[in-house]
Amino acid sequence: MKNTEAPKNTKKTSRNFSPKLSNLEVSMSYEGLSLKAKKQQSLEELKRQYAR
């Protein structure tokens, strides 16, 4: 009887999972979470916000 090994697949394949944003928002809403909404602020608003 011979000891034969199957050829080893040395090439690693990896797939990065990235969900659609709309699906992610719906899924998070079921858990009571939400994404931060980015709103454009004027320069004056930013100065007031970060004034010391």
PDB file of N, CA, C and O in Angstrom:
ATOM      1  N   MET A   1       0.823  -1.175   0.000  1.00  0.00           N
ATOM      2  CA  MET A   1       0.000   0.000   0.000  1.00  0.00           C
ATOM      3  C   MET A   1       0.875   1.250   0.000  1.00  0.00           C
ATOM      4  O   MET A   1       1.829   1.352   0.772  1.00  0.00           O
ATOM      5  N   LYS A   2       0.542   2.196  -0.870  1.00  0.00           N
ATOM      6  CA  LYS A   2       1.315   3.427  -0.959  1.00  0.00           C
ATOM      7  C   LYS A   2       0.650   4.523  -0.145  1.00  0.00           C
ATOM      8  O   LYS A   2      -0.575   4.607  -0.062  1.00  0.00           O
ATOM      9  N   ASN A   3       1.473   5.345   0.442  1.00  0.00           N
ATOM     10  CA  ASN A   3       0.986   6.511   1.171  1.00  0.00           C
ATOM     11  C   ASN A   3       0.998   7.693   0.211  1.00  0.00           C
ATOM     12  O   ASN A   3       2.057   8.257  -0.063  1.00  0.00           O
ATOM     13  N   THR A   4      -0.158   8.068  -0.296  1.00  0.00           N
ATOM     14  CA  THR A   4      -0.208   9.197  -1.224  1.00  0.00           C
ATOM     15  C   THR A   4      -0.970  10.338  -0.571  1.00  0.00           C
ATOM     16  O   THR A   4      -1.993  10.143   0.084  1.00  0.00           O
ATOM     17  N   GLU A   5      -0.445  11.515  -0.768  1.00  0.00           N
ATOM     18  CA  GLU A   5      -1.076  12.703  -0.219  1.00  0.00           C
ATOM     19  C   GLU A   5      -1.722  13.486  -1.343  1.00  0.00           C
ATOM     20  O   GLU A   5      -1.221  13.531  -2.467  1.00  0.00           O
ATOM     21  N   ALA A   6      -2.825  14.090  -1.021  1.00  0.00           N
ATOM     22  CA  ALA A   6      -3.474  14.965  -1.987  1.00  0.00           C
ATOM     23  C   ALA A   6      -2.612  16.204  -2.165  1.00  0.00           C
ATOM     24  O   ALA A   6      -1.990  16.663  -1.208  1.00  0.00           O
ATOM     25  N   PRO A   7      -2.566  16.745  -3.360  1.00  0.00           N
ATOM     26  CA  PRO A   7      -1.745  17.950  -3.559  1.00  0.00           C
ATOM     27  C   PRO A   7      -2.252  19.082  -2.666  1.00  0.00           C
ATOM     28  O   PRO A   7      -3.448  19.363  -2.591  1.00  0.00           O
ATOM     29  N   LYS A   8      -1.308  19.708  -2.002  1.00  0.00           N
ATOM     30  CA  LYS A   8      -1.662  20.782  -1.078  1.00  0.00           C
ATOM     31  C   LYS A   8      -1.879  22.072  -1.846  1.00  0.00           C
ATOM     32  O   LYS A   8      -1.100  22.440  -2.726  1.00  0.00           O
ATOM     33  N   ASN A   9      -2.940  22.734  -1.494  1.00  0.00           N
ATOM     34  CA  ASN A   9      -3.236  24.019  -2.106  1.00  0.00           C
ATOM     35  C   ASN A   9      -2.543  25.094  -1.284  1.00  0.00           C
ATOM     36  O   ASN A   9      -3.041  25.493  -0.231  1.00  0.00           O
ATOM     37  N   THR A  10      -1.404  25.560  -1.758  1.00  0.00           N
ATOM     38  CA  THR A  10      -0.623  26.532  -0.991  1.00  0.00           C
ATOM     39  C   THR A  10      -1.109  27.959  -1.218  1.00  0.00           C
ATOM     40  O   THR A  10      -0.763  28.860  -0.453  1.00  0.00           O
ATOM     41  N   LYS A  11      -1.889  28.165  -2.239  1.00  0.00           N
ATOM     42  CA  LYS A  11      -2.392  29.506  -2.528  1.00  0.00           C
ATOM     43  C   LYS A  11      -3.565  29.809  -1.602  1.00  0.00           C
ATOM     44  O   LYS A  11      -4.593  29.133  -1.639  1.00  0.00           O
ATOM     45  N   LYS A  12      -3.398  30.825  -0.781  1.00  0.00           N
ATOM     46  CA  LYS A  12      -4.468  31.192   0.146  1.00  0.00           C
ATOM     47  C   LYS A  12      -5.442  32.122  -0.561  1.00  0.00           C
ATOM     48  O   LYS A  12      -5.056  33.104  -1.196  1.00  0.00           O
ATOM     49  N   THR A  13      -6.690  31.786  -0.431  1.00  0.00           N
ATOM     50  CA  THR A  13      -7.716  32.653  -1.000  1.00  0.00           C
ATOM     51  C   THR A  13      -8.509  33.235   0.151  1.00  0.00           C
ATOM     52  O   THR A  13      -8.982  32.514   1.029  1.00  0.00           O
ATOM     53  N   SER A  14      -8.645  34.529   0.134  1.00  0.00           N
ATOM     54  CA  SER A  14      -9.420  35.174   1.186  1.00  0.00           C
ATOM     55  C   SER A  14     -10.361  36.175   0.548  1.00  0.00           C
ATOM     56  O   SER A  14      -9.998  36.898  -0.381  1.00  0.00           O
ATOM     57  N   ARG A  15     -11.550  36.201   1.055  1.00  0.00           N
ATOM     58  CA  ARG A  15     -12.550  37.133   0.569  1.00  0.00           C
ATOM     59  C   ARG A  15     -12.958  38.022   1.732  1.00  0.00           C
ATOM     60  O   ARG A  15     -13.298  37.538   2.812  1.00  0.00           O
ATOM     61  N   ASN A  16     -12.920  39.299   1.503  1.00  0.00           N
ATOM     62  CA  ASN A  16     -13.346  40.243   2.531  1.00  0.00           C
ATOM     63  C   ASN A  16     -14.830  40.491   2.378  1.00  0.00           C
ATOM     64  O   ASN A  16     -15.306  40.842   1.298  1.00  0.00           O
ATOM     65  N   PHE A  17     -15.550  40.308   3.458  1.00  0.00           N
ATOM     66  CA  PHE A  17     -16.981  40.532   3.439  1.00  0.00           C
ATOM     67  C   PHE A  17     -17.261  41.999   3.685  1.00  0.00           C
ATOM     68  O   PHE A  17     -16.797  42.561   4.677  1.00  0.00           O
ATOM     69  N   SER A  18     -18.007  42.620   2.804  1.00  0.00           N
ATOM     70  CA  SER A  18     -18.428  44.000   3.015  1.00  0.00           C
ATOM     71  C   SER A  18     -19.899  44.103   2.644  1.00  0.00           C
ATOM     72  O   SER A  18     -20.260  44.015   1.470  1.00  0.00           O
ATOM     73  N   PRO A  19     -20.752  44.292   3.658  1.00  0.00           N
ATOM     74  CA  PRO A  19     -22.189  44.343   3.394  1.00  0.00           C
ATOM     75  C   PRO A  19     -22.574  45.647   2.698  1.00  0.00           C
ATOM     76  O   PRO A  19     -21.856  46.645   2.767  1.00  0.00           O
ATOM     77  N   LYS A  20     -23.722  45.611   2.029  1.00  0.00           N
ATOM     78  CA  LYS A  20     -24.243  46.839   1.439  1.00  0.00           C
ATOM     79  C   LYS A  20     -24.641  47.768   2.569  1.00  0.00           C
ATOM     80  O   LYS A  20     -25.136  47.323   3.605  1.00  0.00           O
ATOM     81  N   LEU A  21     -24.426  49.047   2.370  1.00  0.00           N
ATOM     82  CA  LEU A  21     -24.700  50.015   3.425  1.00  0.00           C
ATOM     83  C   LEU A  21     -26.167  50.014   3.819  1.00  0.00           C
ATOM     84  O   LEU A  21     -26.495  50.130   5.000  1.00  0.00           O
ATOM     85  N   SER A  22     -27.049  49.884   2.839  1.00  0.00           N
ATOM     86  CA  SER A  22     -28.484  49.894   3.168  1.00  0.00           C
ATOM     87  C   SER A  22     -28.848  48.680   4.021  1.00  0.00           C
ATOM     88  O   SER A  22     -29.645  48.800   4.951  1.00  0.00           O
ATOM     89  N   ASN A  23     -28.281  47.526   3.722  1.00  0.00           N
ATOM     90  CA  ASN A  23     -28.546  46.332   4.522  1.00  0.00           C
ATOM     91  C   ASN A  23     -27.985  46.482   5.927  1.00  0.00           C
ATOM     92  O   ASN A  23     -28.602  46.040   6.896  1.00  0.00           O
ATOM     93  N   LEU A  24     -26.830  47.097   6.039  1.00  0.00           N
ATOM     94  CA  LEU A  24     -26.207  47.308   7.345  1.00  0.00           C
ATOM     95  C   LEU A  24     -27.049  48.251   8.201  1.00  0.00           C
ATOM     96  O   LEU A  24     -27.224  48.022   9.398  1.00  0.00           O
ATOM     97  N   GLU A  25     -27.573  49.318   7.578  1.00  0.00           N
ATOM     98  CA  GLU A  25     -28.403  50.264   8.328  1.00  0.00           C
ATOM     99  C   GLU A  25     -29.666  49.600   8.850  1.00  0.00           C
ATOM    100  O   GLU A  25     -30.057  49.835   9.993  1.00  0.00           O
ATOM    101  N   VAL A  26     -30.306  48.779   8.038  1.00  0.00           N
ATOM    102  CA  VAL A  26     -31.526  48.081   8.463  1.00  0.00           C
ATOM    103  C   VAL A  26     -31.208  47.114   9.591  1.00  0.00           C
ATOM    104  O   VAL A  26     -31.937  47.047  10.581  1.00  0.00           O
ATOM    105  N   SER A  27     -30.135  46.373   9.447  1.00  0.00           N
ATOM    106  CA  SER A  27     -29.742  45.412  10.466  1.00  0.00           C
ATOM    107  C   SER A  27     -29.443  46.108  11.791  1.00  0.00           C
ATOM    108  O   SER A  27     -29.842  45.637  12.856  1.00  0.00           O
ATOM    109  N   MET A  28     -28.745  47.221  11.712  1.00  0.00           N
ATOM    110  CA  MET A  28     -28.409  47.953  12.931  1.00  0.00           C
ATOM    111  C   MET A  28     -29.647  48.572  13.563  1.00  0.00           C
ATOM    112  O   MET A  28     -29.725  48.684  14.787  1.00  0.00           O
ATOM    113  N   SER A  29     -30.622  48.979  12.742  1.00  0.00           N
ATOM    114  CA  SER A  29     -31.826  49.589  13.304  1.00  0.00           C
ATOM    115  C   SER A  29     -32.620  48.574  14.123  1.00  0.00           C
ATOM    116  O   SER A  29     -33.276  48.944  15.097  1.00  0.00           O
ATOM    117  N   TYR A  30     -32.568  47.305  13.740  1.00  0.00           N
ATOM    118  CA  TYR A  30     -33.241  46.270  14.527  1.00  0.00           C
ATOM    119  C   TYR A  30     -32.611  46.125  15.900  1.00  0.00           C
ATOM    120  O   TYR A  30     -33.283  45.759  16.865  1.00  0.00           O
ATOM    121  N   GLU A  31     -31.323  46.413  15.986  1.00  0.00           N
ATOM    122  CA  GLU A  31     -30.615  46.305  17.255  1.00  0.00           C
ATOM    123  C   GLU A  31     -30.638  47.617  18.033  1.00  0.00           C
ATOM    124  O   GLU A  31     -30.076  47.700  19.125  1.00  0.00           O
ATOM    125  N   GLY A  32     -31.277  48.631  17.486  1.00  0.00           N
ATOM    126  CA  GLY A  32     -31.366  49.915  18.169  1.00  0.00           C
ATOM    127  C   GLY A  32     -30.144  50.786  17.968  1.00  0.00           C
ATOM    128  O   GLY A  32     -29.910  51.710  18.747  1.00  0.00           O
ATOM    129  N   LEU A  33     -29.364  50.512  16.943  1.00  0.00           N
ATOM    130  CA  LEU A  33     -28.164  51.287  16.659  1.00  0.00           C
ATOM    131  C   LEU A  33     -28.375  52.108  15.404  1.00  0.00           C
ATOM    132  O   LEU A  33     -29.296  51.842  14.631  1.00  0.00           O
ATOM    133  N   SER A  34     -27.527  53.104  15.197  1.00  0.00           N
ATOM    134  CA  SER A  34     -27.597  53.890  13.975  1.00  0.00           C
ATOM    135  C   SER A  34     -26.205  54.408  13.644  1.00  0.00           C
ATOM    136  O   SER A  34     -25.332  54.494  14.508  1.00  0.00           O
ATOM    137  N   LEU A  35     -26.021  54.747  12.383  1.00  0.00           N
ATOM    138  CA  LEU A  35     -24.763  55.324  11.937  1.00  0.00           C
ATOM    139  C   LEU A  35     -24.798  56.830  12.141  1.00  0.00           C
ATOM    140  O   LEU A  35     -25.866  57.442  12.106  1.00  0.00           O
ATOM    141  N   LYS A  36     -23.650  57.418  12.350  1.00  0.00           N
ATOM    142  CA  LYS A  36     -23.593  58.860  12.489  1.00  0.00           C
ATOM    143  C   LYS A  36     -23.823  59.499  11.128  1.00  0.00           C
ATOM    144  O   LYS A  36     -23.240  59.083  10.126  1.00  0.00           O
ATOM    145  N   ALA A  37     -24.659  60.493  11.104  1.00  0.00           N
ATOM    146  CA  ALA A  37     -24.912  61.222   9.868  1.00  0.00           C
ATOM    147  C   ALA A  37     -23.901  62.356   9.762  1.00  0.00           C
ATOM    148  O   ALA A  37     -23.736  63.145  10.692  1.00  0.00           O
ATOM    149  N   LYS A  38     -23.238  62.425   8.636  1.00  0.00           N
ATOM    150  CA  LYS A  38     -22.267  63.496   8.433  1.00  0.00           C
ATOM    151  C   LYS A  38     -22.980  64.673   7.797  1.00  0.00           C
ATOM    152  O   LYS A  38     -23.502  64.574   6.687  1.00  0.00           O
ATOM    153  N   LYS A  39     -22.995  65.777   8.506  1.00  0.00           N
ATOM    154  CA  LYS A  39     -23.593  66.965   7.919  1.00  0.00           C
ATOM    155  C   LYS A  39     -22.499  67.998   7.734  1.00  0.00           C
ATOM    156  O   LYS A  39     -21.575  68.100   8.541  1.00  0.00           O
ATOM    157  N   GLN A  40     -22.617  68.750   6.676  1.00  0.00           N
ATOM    158  CA  GLN A  40     -21.639  69.780   6.382  1.00  0.00           C
ATOM    159  C   GLN A  40     -21.867  70.967   7.306  1.00  0.00           C
ATOM    160  O   GLN A  40     -22.979  71.481   7.419  1.00  0.00           O
ATOM    161  N   GLN A  41     -20.801  71.388   7.958  1.00  0.00           N
ATOM    162  CA  GLN A  41     -20.890  72.543   8.845  1.00  0.00           C
ATOM    163  C   GLN A  41     -20.079  73.685   8.251  1.00  0.00           C
ATOM    164  O   GLN A  41     -19.048  73.476   7.612  1.00  0.00           O
ATOM    165  N   SER A  42     -20.571  74.893   8.477  1.00  0.00           N
ATOM    166  CA  SER A  42     -19.839  76.048   7.988  1.00  0.00           C
ATOM    167  C   SER A  42     -18.622  76.290   8.883  1.00  0.00           C
ATOM    168  O   SER A  42     -18.518  75.748   9.984  1.00  0.00           O
ATOM    169  N   LEU A  43     -17.742  77.088   8.396  1.00  0.00           N
ATOM    170  CA  LEU A  43     -16.532  77.399   9.148  1.00  0.00           C
ATOM    171  C   LEU A  43     -16.877  78.116  10.460  1.00  0.00           C
ATOM    172  O   LEU A  43     -16.252  77.868  11.491  1.00  0.00           O
ATOM    173  N   GLU A  44     -17.867  78.997  10.411  1.00  0.00           N
ATOM    174  CA  GLU A  44     -18.282  79.719  11.612  1.00  0.00           C
ATOM    175  C   GLU A  44     -18.855  78.769  12.669  1.00  0.00           C
ATOM    176  O   GLU A  44     -18.578  78.920  13.859  1.00  0.00           O
ATOM    177  N   GLU A  45     -19.645  77.801  12.234  1.00  0.00           N
ATOM    178  CA  GLU A  45     -20.210  76.827  13.181  1.00  0.00           C
ATOM    179  C   GLU A  45     -19.108  76.009  13.834  1.00  0.00           C
ATOM    180  O   GLU A  45     -19.157  75.743  15.034  1.00  0.00           O
ATOM    181  N   LEU A  46     -18.123  75.614  13.055  1.00  0.00           N
ATOM    182  CA  LEU A  46     -17.013  74.832  13.597  1.00  0.00           C
ATOM    183  C   LEU A  46     -16.205  75.670  14.593  1.00  0.00           C
ATOM    184  O   LEU A  46     -15.776  75.156  15.626  1.00  0.00           O
ATOM    185  N   LYS A  47     -15.997  76.942  14.292  1.00  0.00           N
ATOM    186  CA  LYS A  47     -15.261  77.800  15.208  1.00  0.00           C
ATOM    187  C   LYS A  47     -15.997  77.936  16.534  1.00  0.00           C
ATOM    188  O   LYS A  47     -15.375  77.909  17.596  1.00  0.00           O
ATOM    189  N   ARG A  48     -17.333  78.085  16.476  1.00  0.00           N
ATOM    190  CA  ARG A  48     -18.115  78.186  17.696  1.00  0.00           C
ATOM    191  C   ARG A  48     -18.082  76.880  18.491  1.00  0.00           C
ATOM    192  O   ARG A  48     -18.030  76.888  19.721  1.00  0.00           O
ATOM    193  N   GLN A  49     -18.115  75.769  17.771  1.00  0.00           N
ATOM    194  CA  GLN A  49     -18.143  74.469  18.434  1.00  0.00           C
ATOM    195  C   GLN A  49     -16.836  74.192  19.165  1.00  0.00           C
ATOM    196  O   GLN A  49     -16.840  73.636  20.263  1.00  0.00           O
ATOM    197  N   TYR A  50     -15.727  74.577  18.561  1.00  0.00           N
ATOM    198  CA  TYR A  50     -14.434  74.254  19.153  1.00  0.00           C
ATOM    199  C   TYR A  50     -13.778  75.440  19.852  1.00  0.00           C
ATOM    200  O   TYR A  50     -12.595  75.378  20.188  1.00  0.00           O
ATOM    201  N   ALA A  51     -14.524  76.516  20.074  1.00  0.00           N
ATOM    202  CA  ALA A  51     -13.975  77.674  20.779  1.00  0.00           C
ATOM    203  C   ALA A  51     -13.736  77.324  22.236  1.00  0.00           C
ATOM    204  O   ALA A  51     -14.490  76.559  22.838  1.00  0.00           O
ATOM    205  N   ARG A  52     -12.700  77.883  22.783  1.00  0.00           N
ATOM    206  CA  ARG A  52     -12.365  77.605  24.176  1.00  0.00           C
ATOM    207  C   ARG A  52     -12.610  78.803  25.031  1.00  0.00           C
ATOM    208  O   ARG A  52     -12.383  78.756  26.240  1.00  0.00           O
TER     209      ARG A  52
END
